[in-house]
Amino acid sequence: MGGIQLSRGRAVVAASLAMALLIAPQVAGGYLVSLMCVLGIHLIASAGLNIMTGYTGLISLGHAAFMGVGCYTSAWLAQRG
């Protein structure tokens, strides 16, 4: 099959991480959850930029534009309610 195969140890780590991410919003405060969301957004953006520049060698200005629009929209919506 062409699927991704993980070793037993990596599967346990991935499952533990998924469970921690599901439980964290229930036990953490609002600030910590907000901080985790911002961290996740930046991790996704940096992983995408790494793929774009690392594998293709292209410089992506679109990443900066979409991050800027997303940050501006997020801040605007947070202030409005």
N, C-alpha and C positions, 0 to 999 in steps of 0.2 A: 504494500500500500504506500501511497505517497504522503501520508500524514507525518506530522512531527512526532518523533518518539523521544521521550525523556527517560533518563535513567531513574531508578527507584528513588534515589536520594533527592534528585532535582524535582521529582513529582511531589515528594513530601514537602519540600521547601515551598514549591508553588502553591500547594494546597494550604499550607500554613499561612502564607502571605495573603491568599485570598480570604481566608477566614478572619485574619486580623483586620483586613480592610473592611469586611462586612460588620465586624463587631465594634470597631473603633468609633464610628459616629454615635453609637448607643452609650458609650461610657465616657467619651471625651467631651470637653466643653466646646462651645461654639467657635471660639478663637482657634482651637487646635484643628477642628474640622475645616475651617476656612483656610488655614495654613496648609493642610494636607491637599485641599483642592487646588490651591495655587501651585504647590509643588508638583502635583500630577499634571497640570497644564504645562508647566515648564519642562517636565520630563518628556511629555509627548512631543512638544515642539522641538526640543533638542534632539530627540531620537530621529524625527523626520528630517531635520537639517543634517544630521550625521549621515543618514542614508543618502540624501541628495548630494552632499559635497564629497562624501567618502567613496561611494560606489560609482557615481557618474562624473565627479569632478566639476560639477556646475555650481556656480554661486547663485544662491536663490535670494532675490530681494522680495519675492512674493511671501516668503515666510515672515519677514519683518513687517510687511504690510498687513498680513492677516493677523499677526499677533497684536499689532498696534490697534487695529479696528476691534479685535476681540476684547482687548484690555479696556479700551475706551467705552465700548458698549457695556461691558461688565460693571465698570465703575458708575456709569450713568444709570444703569438699572438698579444698582445697589443704593444709590442716593434717592431714587424715586420710590423705593418701597420694597 
